[in-house]
Amino acid sequence: MNGPRDIFTVKGLIVSCQALADEPLHGGDTMAKMARAAVSAGAIGIRTNGVVDIVKIKQEVDVPVIGLIKKDIEGSDIFITPTIDEVKAIVMAGADIVALDVTDREGRLDAVKPLIAYAHEMGVAVMADISTLDEGLAAEQLGVDYIGTTLSGYTSYSRQAEEPDFELLRQLVEKVKVPVVAEGRIWTPEDAAKALATGAAYVVVGSAITRPQLITARYVQALRNL
């Protein structure tokens, strides 16, 4: 792969279809059905976690799939595609894009270099999940194909807020040349539209569409506050 490339053909919505092992929708073909429903409604891409769901979703939809593997490693805060083993598994599963943590923690900015190189050697694009402008700038220098605001609020030194990090999005759009993906705490269509208007090439929405337990909790909390 010679330099960053964009495999999407239009701007728009990417739906994150994920369910962790302790969540009600985990297992079976639930996420594949979620993905099919999302694409039927106009989603231009799917983001998903784990080899099984990557494979099943690739069989169900004909849009690009962003794959990642969340893995807890004792003593580490890095959990989104932490090692080369996860990258290889994602590539073998057929994902079009590998998403991985590219934060400035635990020597990660050096550790990701062989991960990015391997994905590119295999003809697979890379999305950097970052939390600050400096990390986004570093990710671009590392040669990633997409930069996502995914981890804003998940690192101790990044902006902590209930709403999407539109300021980080604006800064990235101004400073980097690769497509910027808005992701994180986007709960309404208005949030998504604002992200696109701010300059995001793509908007990832997950919990607000595919995690009914969290959607329900927001309604319950709103009613309790009356």
N, C-alpha and C positions, 0 to 999 in steps of 0.2 A: 504494500500500500504506500503510495507516494504522497505523503502529506495528508492532512485532514480531508475527509469527504463526507458528504451529506447524502444519505440513502433515501430520505423522504422526498417526495415529489411536491408536496404542498404543506403549508403551515396548518396547524390545527391541534386537536386534542389527542393526547396519548393517555389511555386508561391503564392504571396500575391494578392488575388482578393478582392479589397476593393474599394468602391466609396462612399464618404460622401454625405450628403443630398444635398449639393450645387454643386455637380459635374454632368456632363452630363450623365454618365452611371449609376447613382443611380436608384434603383428601378427595379421592374419586375424580370425577371430571367437572367438578363445580367451577373451577377457575377457567377451564376451557369454555364452558357454557357462558360464563361471565364475559369472556373475551369475544365470543361469537356475537353476543347481544350488543356489546359495545361497538363492534365493527359494523354491525347491521344498522346502528344508529348514526354512524358517521365518524367514529374514531379512526384516526390515521395510523395508529400504532398501539402496541400493548407492551407494558412492562410487567415482568413476572419474576418470581423467586423460586429457584429449585429446578433440578433437572427434569423431574416428572412433569411439572406444569409447563416448562418450556417445550418439551416434546409434544405434549397433548395440545397446547395452544397452537403450535406450528402446524399441526394437522388440521386445525379448525379454521384458521384465518389466513388471509393472503396479504397481510400488512406486516411491516417490520416489527420484530419482537426484540425488546431489550431484556436481556437476561442477567440475573444476578443470583448469588447464593449468599444468604445470610448465615454466618457461622460464628458462634460464640467461642472465643479462645481465651482461656483463663489468663488473667493478668493483662489483657489487651482491650482497648476500646474500639478497635477496628473490627467491624462485623460484616460489612458489605464487600463480598468477594475479596477476602483477605490475602489469599495466597495463589500461587500459580496453579495449584491443584484445582481450585474452583474455576479459574479461568479456562483451563483445559476442559473441564466438565461442561461448562457453559457452551464452549465452542462445539464440542462433540454433540451436544443436545440440539444444535442447529440454530442458536440465537443469531440474529443479525448484528446485534450490538451487545457488547459486554459492559455492564455498569460496575464501577468499583470505587471504593473510597480513595479520594485523592486529597485528603486533609493533611495539614502540617503537624502530624502527631506521630510519635514513636518511629521517627525516621521514615515515614511513609512516602515522602516525595522521592526518595531514592529507591525504596522497596518496590514501587510500582513500575519502575522503568522496564524490567524484564517482562512484567505482566502485559504492559501496553505493547511491547515489541512482539511478544508471542501472538497476541490477538491479531495484530496487523499482519504478521507473517502468514497467518491462517486466513487472511482476507476478511476479518471481522472488525467492525468499527468499535470504538471505545467511547463510553460516556463517563466523564469524571464527576462524581458526586462530591461537591465541595461545600464549604460553609462561610467563606470570606472572600473578599476581592483578591487578596494576595494569593490565596490558594487557586483561584480561578486563573490568575495570570501565570502561576507556576504550571498549572495543568496545560495551558495552551503551549507553553514552552516545551512541555514533555511530549507534545504531539497528539493529544487526544482529539477526537472528532466532534465531541459535544461536551458542553459544560453545564451541569445542572445545579440549581440552588438547593438541592435535596437535603443537605446536612446543616443548613442554617438553623440554629437553635439546638442542634444535637451535640455540638462541641461547646465546651464551657466558655470559650472566648468569642463565640459568635453571637449575633443579635438574638436575644431571647424575647419572643413576642407571640401573641395569640394569632395574629394575622400573618399573611404571606410576607416574605421579605422583599417588598417591591424596591426598596432602596438598593439592596445588593443586586437585584436584577437590573436596575437602571445602570449601576456602575459597570457591571459586566458587559452590558450591551454597548456601552460607550468605549470600553477598553479592549475588548477581545474581538477577533475576527471570526472565530468558529461559532456555529449556532449555539445560542444560549437557551437552555430548557428551564422553564419555571416549574418548580416542584416544591411542595411542602405547604401544608396548612391552607390549601386552596379548597374552600368549602362551598362556594357558590358559583353559578355561571357568571355573575358579575366579577368575582375575583379572577376567574379565568380570562374573561374579556379584557380586564384591566392589565393582566400580565401580557397578553398579546399586544395590547396597545402600547405598553411600556417598551416593547421591542423584542420580547421573547419570540423565538422561532417556533417553539412548541411548548405546550402546557401539559404537564402530567397531573392527573387527578386520580387519586386512589380511594382513600377512606370515604370520601363523600359519595362515591358511586358503588363501591364493591365491598364495604365492610359494614353490614347492617347493624351489628352490635354497637358500633360507634355512632352511626347515624341515629339509632334509637336513643342512645344515651344523651345526645344533644337535645332531642325533643323532650325527654323526661326531665332533664335539668331545667329546660326553659319553663316547663309547666310547674316545676317545684318553686321556681323563683317568683311566681305570680303572688 
